[in-house]
């Protein structure tokens, strides 16, 4: 799903909300989530999951072009831990994924 798809879905489900207003709502929502993660280190939404800041330690890596060993600096990143309800909704038996219908997963 793209941002445009999300805006369209919100505009159509929130009867009377224009696409412009829905787009502004989506932008505001994600700005607030981003601020919460930056300021508090986490954002939790019940029955969906929790976004939190995770620390990656410095490590050694290789330059793929030259093969030379290099140091990769420590970094902060955002991780996501899905809530049990979200994980349950993704189970193969309740999924609309092709693998659930007996199709080959790619």
C-alpha positions as CSV (number, residue, x, y, z in Angstrom):
1,X,0.0,0.0,0.0
2,X,1.3,3.4,-0.9
3,X,0.6,6.7,0.7
4,X,-1.8,7.6,-2.1
5,X,-3.7,4.3,-1.4
6,X,-3.9,5.1,2.3
7,X,-5.2,8.6,1.7
8,X,-7.8,7.2,-0.7
9,X,-8.9,4.5,1.7
10,X,-9.2,7.1,4.6
11,X,-11.1,9.6,2.4
12,X,-13.6,6.9,1.2
13,X,-14.2,5.4,4.7
14,X,-14.5,8.8,6.5
15,X,-17.6,9.9,4.5
16,X,-17.3,13.5,3.4
17,X,-13.6,13.9,4.0
18,X,-11.7,15.2,0.9
19,X,-8.5,13.6,-0.3
20,X,-6.7,16.8,0.6
21,X,-7.9,16.6,4.2
22,X,-7.2,12.9,4.3
23,X,-3.7,13.6,3.1
24,X,-3.2,16.2,5.7
25,X,-4.4,13.8,8.3
26,X,-2.0,11.1,7.2
27,X,0.9,13.6,7.2
28,X,0.0,14.8,10.7
29,X,-0.4,11.3,12.1
30,X,3.0,10.1,10.9
31,X,4.6,13.4,12.0
32,X,3.2,12.8,15.5
33,X,4.4,9.1,15.5
34,X,7.9,10.2,14.4
35,X,8.0,12.9,17.2
36,X,6.9,10.3,19.8
37,X,9.6,7.9,18.7
38,X,12.3,10.6,18.7
39,X,11.3,12.2,22.0
40,X,10.1,9.1,24.0
41,X,12.0,6.4,22.3
42,X,8.8,4.4,21.5
43,X,5.3,4.6,20.1
44,X,2.7,2.0,21.0
45,X,-0.7,1.4,19.4
46,X,-2.9,-1.2,21.1
47,X,-3.6,-4.3,19.0
48,X,-1.2,-3.2,16.3
49,X,2.3,-3.0,17.8
50,X,5.1,-0.9,19.2
51,X,7.7,1.1,17.3
52,X,10.9,1.7,19.3
53,X,14.4,3.0,18.9
54,X,17.0,0.3,18.7
55,X,20.7,0.6,19.0
56,X,23.0,-1.2,16.5
57,X,26.5,-1.8,17.8
58,X,29.5,-0.9,15.7
59,X,30.7,-3.8,13.6
60,X,33.1,-4.9,10.9
61,X,31.9,-5.3,7.4
62,X,33.3,-5.6,3.9
63,X,33.3,-3.2,1.0
64,X,31.4,-5.2,-1.6
65,X,33.4,-3.7,-4.4
66,X,36.9,-4.1,-3.1
67,X,36.5,-6.8,-0.4
68,X,38.4,-4.6,2.0
69,X,37.4,-4.8,5.6
70,X,35.8,-1.7,7.1
71,X,34.3,-0.5,10.3
72,X,30.5,0.2,10.3
73,X,29.7,2.8,12.9
74,X,27.1,2.3,15.6
75,X,23.7,3.6,14.7
76,X,20.2,4.2,16.0
77,X,17.3,2.7,14.1
78,X,13.6,2.1,14.5
79,X,12.3,-1.4,15.2
80,X,8.7,-2.7,15.2
81,X,7.2,-5.4,17.4
82,X,3.8,-6.5,16.3
83,X,1.1,-7.0,18.9
84,X,-0.3,-10.5,19.3
85,X,-3.6,-9.5,17.7
86,X,-1.8,-8.4,14.6
87,X,0.3,-11.5,14.4
88,X,-2.8,-13.7,14.8
89,X,-4.5,-11.8,12.0
90,X,-1.5,-12.7,9.7
91,X,-1.7,-16.4,10.4
92,X,-1.8,-18.6,7.3
93,X,-5.3,-19.9,8.1
94,X,-6.8,-16.4,8.1
95,X,-4.5,-14.9,5.5
96,X,-5.4,-13.9,1.9
97,X,-1.8,-14.5,0.9
98,X,-1.4,-16.9,-2.1
99,X,0.4,-19.4,0.1
100,X,-2.8,-19.8,2.2
101,X,-4.7,-20.9,-0.9
102,X,-2.1,-23.5,-1.6
103,X,-0.2,-21.4,-4.1
104,X,3.5,-21.2,-4.2
105,X,5.1,-18.4,-2.1
106,X,7.7,-16.5,-4.0
